[in-house]
C-alpha cells in the first residue's frame, strides 16, 4: 500500500507535464520544495555534513539532484511523501546538489541525476538510479527490515554464489550491463547491445545498477572488474573489447544463440 501511495502521487505529478504550463509549473514547484522542504530532509552543503549523515547507525537516504531537472523534482516530491509516514521516522534523509560536490558524486558512482543512495554505517547498501519512487520505497523498507548491520549488502557467501550462478544461467546468453537494451546507461553497454542486436542474438540482460550486491559480487565471482560482462551457457566470455575481437574474427556469430523467426522484431 505504501509503494502504491507514492506511485499514485508520482503519476499525479506527471499529469501536469501535459498541461500548457506543465514544465514551468514542475520546475517552480521543485525549486520551492528544495528551499522549504521538511527539516528532516537536509541539504548537504559540505563533506563534513555528508560524513555525519552516512556514518550514522540508522539508515541514511541521500538524493543526488540538480535544480534544473524536472525528474529530480519528481523524486524530491516522492521523498517528501515518505517523510510523512511513520514507517520511515528512523531514516535520515538528505540531498546533495551533485554538481556542487563533485568529489562525493564521483566517489559514490553518481553518473546522472536523479540518483538516490542508501547508506548504513558509512557503507552504500543500495541505490536507485533514475525516477523510480516505488523502488525507493521498497528498497528503504527492505533495509529497515534487515537484521544485518549492513542490510542486504553483505549476504552469506554461499547464498550469494548460488544466486550469481542462477543469474548467469538464467538464459543461454546473459548480458550484465548498466541500464537495459532500451536505455543503456553507459557507452560500453550501449555499444555491446548494438553489437549483439546486429547478430539478432537471443539474449537477456541484468541491470547491475539496480542491485549493488550482484554488481560487486559478480566482479569477484567472475574475477572480472568491469561491466558489461557477457555470459554464454553460464561461461564468462568477457567484456566489450573481447566481444569486439570475437566479432572481428568471425567467431562470435557461431557462439551466439539466435532469435527464431517468430521472435524477430
C-alpha positions as CSV (number, residue, x, y, z in Angstrom):
1,X,0.0,0.0,0.0
2,X,2.8,2.4,0.9
3,X,4.5,1.9,-2.5
4,X,1.2,2.4,-4.3
5,X,0.6,5.6,-2.4
6,X,3.9,7.0,-3.5
7,X,3.4,5.9,-7.1
8,X,-0.1,7.5,-7.2
9,X,1.4,10.8,-6.1
10,X,4.1,10.4,-8.7
11,X,1.7,9.8,-11.6
12,X,-0.4,12.8,-10.5
13,X,2.7,14.9,-10.8
14,X,3.4,13.5,-14.2
15,X,0.0,14.6,-15.4
16,X,0.9,18.2,-15.1
17,X,3.5,17.8,-17.8
18,X,0.8,17.6,-20.3
19,X,-0.7,20.9,-19.3
20,X,0.3,24.1,-21.2
21,X,2.3,25.3,-18.2
22,X,3.3,21.9,-17.0
23,X,7.1,22.1,-17.4
24,X,7.3,25.6,-15.9
25,X,5.0,24.5,-13.0
26,X,7.0,21.5,-12.2
27,X,10.3,23.4,-12.3
28,X,8.9,26.1,-10.0
29,X,7.5,23.6,-7.6
30,X,10.8,21.7,-7.4
31,X,12.8,24.9,-6.6
32,X,10.3,25.8,-3.9
33,X,10.4,22.3,-2.5
34,X,14.2,22.3,-2.3
35,X,14.2,25.5,-0.4
36,X,11.3,24.8,2.0
37,X,11.2,21.0,2.4
38,X,10.7,19.1,5.6
39,X,13.6,19.9,8.1
40,X,14.4,16.2,8.2
41,X,15.2,16.4,4.5
42,X,18.5,18.3,4.9
43,X,20.5,20.0,2.2
44,X,24.1,18.7,2.5
45,X,26.5,21.5,1.7
46,X,29.9,20.0,2.5
47,X,31.7,16.7,3.1
48,X,31.6,17.1,6.8
49,X,27.7,17.1,6.8
50,X,27.8,14.2,4.4
51,X,30.1,12.1,6.6
52,X,28.0,12.8,9.7
53,X,24.9,11.5,8.0
54,X,26.2,8.4,6.3
55,X,28.2,7.3,9.3
56,X,25.0,7.0,11.3
57,X,23.9,3.6,12.5
58,X,20.5,4.5,11.2
59,X,19.7,4.1,7.5
60,X,20.5,7.2,5.6
61,X,18.9,8.1,2.2
62,X,20.6,10.7,0.1
63,X,19.2,12.2,-3.1
64,X,21.7,13.5,-5.6
65,X,19.9,16.1,-7.6
66,X,20.2,19.1,-9.9
67,X,17.9,22.1,-9.5
68,X,17.2,22.3,-13.2
69,X,16.0,18.8,-13.5
70,X,12.2,18.1,-13.6
71,X,12.9,14.4,-12.9
72,X,14.7,15.3,-9.7
73,X,11.7,17.3,-8.7
74,X,9.6,14.2,-9.0
75,X,11.9,12.2,-6.8
76,X,12.0,15.1,-4.3
77,X,8.2,15.0,-4.1
78,X,8.3,11.3,-3.5
79,X,10.8,11.6,-0.7
80,X,8.6,14.4,0.9
81,X,5.7,11.9,0.9
82,X,7.9,9.3,2.5
83,X,8.8,11.7,5.3
84,X,5.1,11.9,6.2
85,X,4.9,8.2,7.0
86,X,5.8,6.8,10.4
87,X,7.4,3.8,8.7
88,X,10.4,6.0,7.9
89,X,10.7,8.0,11.0
90,X,14.0,6.4,11.9
91,X,15.6,7.1,8.5
92,X,17.9,10.0,7.9
93,X,17.1,11.9,4.6
94,X,19.5,14.2,2.8
95,X,20.0,15.8,-0.6
96,X,23.2,16.8,-2.4
97,X,23.4,19.1,-5.4
98,X,25.5,16.8,-7.4
99,X,27.4,19.4,-9.4
100,X,28.3,21.4,-6.2
101,X,30.0,18.4,-4.6
102,X,31.6,16.5,-7.5
103,X,34.1,14.6,-5.3
104,X,31.3,12.9,-3.4
105,X,29.3,12.3,-6.6
106,X,32.2,10.7,-8.3
107,X,33.2,8.6,-5.2
108,X,29.7,7.2,-4.9
109,X,29.3,6.5,-8.7
110,X,26.7,9.1,-9.5
111,X,26.7,9.4,-13.3
112,X,23.3,11.0,-13.7
113,X,20.6,12.7,-11.7
114,X,18.3,11.8,-10.1
115,X,20.2,9.2,-8.1
116,X,19.3,8.1,-4.6
117,X,21.8,6.2,-2.5
118,X,21.1,4.3,0.7
119,X,23.9,4.1,3.4
120,X,24.4,2.3,6.7
121,X,27.5,2.8,8.9
122,X,29.3,4.7,6.2
123,X,28.7,2.0,3.5
124,X,26.5,2.0,0.4
125,X,23.8,-0.7,0.9
126,X,21.6,0.1,-2.2
127,X,20.7,2.7,-4.7
128,X,18.0,3.8,-7.1
129,X,19.1,5.3,-10.4
130,X,16.5,7.5,-12.2
131,X,12.9,8.2,-11.4
132,X,11.5,5.2,-9.5
133,X,9.6,6.1,-6.3
134,X,8.3,2.6,-5.9
135,X,11.8,1.1,-5.9
136,X,12.9,3.7,-3.4
137,X,10.1,2.8,-1.0
138,X,10.7,-0.9,-1.4
139,X,14.5,-0.7,-1.0
140,X,14.2,1.6,2.0
141,X,11.7,-0.7,3.7
142,X,13.9,-3.7,2.9
143,X,16.9,-2.2,4.6
144,X,14.8,-1.2,7.6
145,X,13.5,-4.8,8.0
146,X,17.0,-6.3,7.8
147,X,18.7,-7.6,10.9
148,X,22.1,-7.3,9.5
149,X,24.1,-4.1,10.2
150,X,24.8,-3.7,6.5
151,X,21.4,-4.9,5.3
152,X,21.4,-6.9,2.1
153,X,24.9,-5.5,1.2
154,X,26.6,-8.4,2.9
155,X,24.8,-11.7,2.4
156,X,26.3,-15.1,3.2
157,X,28.9,-16.0,0.6
158,X,27.3,-19.4,-0.1
159,X,23.9,-17.8,-0.8
160,X,25.4,-15.1,-2.9
161,X,27.4,-17.6,-5.0
162,X,24.2,-19.7,-5.6
163,X,22.3,-16.6,-6.6
164,X,25.0,-15.5,-9.1
165,X,25.2,-19.0,-10.6
166,X,21.5,-18.9,-11.1
167,X,21.6,-15.5,-12.7
168,X,24.3,-16.3,-15.2
169,X,22.5,-19.4,-16.2
170,X,19.1,-17.7,-16.4
171,X,19.3,-17.7,-20.1
172,X,21.8,-19.2,-22.6
173,X,23.1,-15.7,-23.3
174,X,23.2,-13.3,-20.4
175,X,24.5,-9.7,-20.5
176,X,25.2,-7.9,-17.3
177,X,25.1,-4.2,-18.1
178,X,24.4,-0.7,-16.9
179,X,20.8,0.0,-17.7
180,X,18.8,-2.1,-20.2
181,X,18.8,-2.5,-24.0
182,X,16.2,0.3,-24.4
183,X,18.1,2.7,-22.2
184,X,21.7,1.8,-21.7
185,X,23.4,3.9,-19.0
186,X,27.0,3.9,-20.3
187,X,28.7,3.9,-23.7
188,X,30.2,0.5,-23.3
189,X,26.8,-1.1,-22.6
190,X,25.2,0.8,-25.5
191,X,27.9,-0.5,-27.9
192,X,27.7,-4.1,-26.8
193,X,23.9,-4.1,-27.1
194,X,24.1,-2.7,-30.6
195,X,26.7,-5.4,-31.5
196,X,24.5,-8.3,-30.1
197,X,21.5,-6.9,-31.9
198,X,23.4,-6.7,-35.2
199,X,23.6,-10.5,-35.0
200,X,19.9,-10.9,-34.0
201,X,21.2,-12.6,-30.8
202,X,18.7,-14.0,-28.4
203,X,19.8,-12.7,-25.0
204,X,18.6,-11.4,-21.7
205,X,20.1,-8.6,-19.6
206,X,20.5,-7.8,-15.9
207,X,20.9,-4.1,-14.8
208,X,23.7,-4.1,-12.3
209,X,22.8,-0.5,-11.3
210,X,19.6,-1.9,-9.7
211,X,21.4,-4.4,-7.4
212,X,24.7,-3.5,-5.7
213,X,25.0,-7.0,-4.2
214,X,25.1,-8.5,-7.7
215,X,27.2,-5.6,-9.0
216,X,30.0,-6.1,-6.5
217,X,29.6,-9.9,-6.0
218,X,29.9,-10.7,-9.7
219,X,33.2,-8.9,-10.1
220,X,34.7,-11.2,-7.5
221,X,32.8,-14.3,-8.7
222,X,34.0,-13.9,-12.3
223,X,37.3,-12.2,-11.5
224,X,36.4,-9.5,-13.9
225,X,36.4,-6.0,-12.5
226,X,34.3,-4.1,-15.1
227,X,31.0,-4.1,-16.9
228,X,29.4,-5.1,-19.2
229,X,30.0,-8.8,-18.9
230,X,28.7,-11.3,-21.4
231,X,28.0,-15.0,-20.4
232,X,27.1,-17.8,-22.9
233,X,25.9,-21.1,-21.4
234,X,27.0,-19.9,-18.0
235,X,30.6,-19.2,-19.1
236,X,32.1,-15.8,-19.0
237,X,33.0,-14.6,-22.5
238,X,34.3,-11.2,-21.4
239,X,33.7,-7.5,-21.7
240,X,33.3,-5.2,-24.7
241,X,36.8,-5.5,-26.0
242,X,36.8,-9.3,-26.1
243,X,33.3,-9.4,-27.7
244,X,34.6,-7.0,-30.4
245,X,37.6,-9.1,-31.1
246,X,35.4,-12.2,-31.4
247,X,33.1,-10.3,-33.7
248,X,36.0,-9.2,-35.9
249,X,37.4,-12.8,-36.1
250,X,34.0,-14.2,-37.1
251,X,33.8,-16.4,-34.0
252,X,31.1,-14.5,-32.2
253,X,28.3,-15.3,-34.7
254,X,28.7,-19.0,-34.1
255,X,28.7,-18.6,-30.3
256,X,25.5,-16.6,-30.0
257,X,22.1,-18.1,-29.8
258,X,19.8,-16.5,-32.4
259,X,16.2,-15.3,-32.2
260,X,13.7,-17.5,-34.0
261,X,11.9,-16.0,-37.0
262,X,8.8,-15.7,-34.8
263,X,10.6,-13.5,-32.3
264,X,12.3,-11.3,-34.9
265,X,11.2,-7.7,-34.5
